[in-house]
Amino acid sequence: MGKKEEFIELFKKYIKRDGADKLLVWLEGTDFFTCPASTRFHSNYQGGLVDHSVNVYHRYLNLIKNEYGENYEETISDESIAVIALLHDVCKVQTYKTDMRNVKKDGVWVQEPYFTTEEELPYGHGEKSVYIISGFMKLSREEAVAINWHMGGFDLRVKGGSYSIADAYYKFPAAFLIHVADMQATYLDEHIVK
């Protein structure tokens, strides 16, 4: 089974709330399943975003189980785990474009495709994912905070001096764990195409 099929299977199995079906239809009508996860970092190839989303889901579920044990569902539901992990990067939909550049290979200049960004909705990163998802279905406070702060110290708000992330992580440990899962998937499971 490919990552797209696995994503859809996980989504349909766990995400049952009102509006979820419309969100999935919307995702299928965008480049979510074909776009990269980044332009030059992890999973920077076609289909990289869905690969990354599924990798994060598996890492997140393992972290949740390790932290809370067999009765983890007393702390966080399978639905919330799927919502947070599978949808944390929907902000990247319709953001990456393919362009051409000159590259020297064996002493000869050739044109090669590469990914650029063209932000249609400059709304931030995690907060943009929360905004997009909320247009289709209601998020719990914990889900919204976790998705919003999944970038951890890489979030530009934190780099600018915001201390809100510390409060978010203390109040909602699931937010810290999604950041860890995101980093594990990025640096341990994925690769960069040069």
Buried (B, 14 or more C-beta within 10 A) or exposed (E): EEBBEBBBEBBEEBBEBEBBBEBBEBBEEBBBBEBBBBEEEBBBBBBBBBBBBBBBBBBBBEBBEEBBEEEBEEBBBBBBBBBBBBBBBBBBBBBBEEEEEEEEEEEEEEEEEBBEEEEEEEBBBBBBBBBBBBEBBEBBEBBBBBBBBBBBEEBEBBEEEEEEBEEBBEEBBBBBBBBBBBBBBBEEBBEEEE
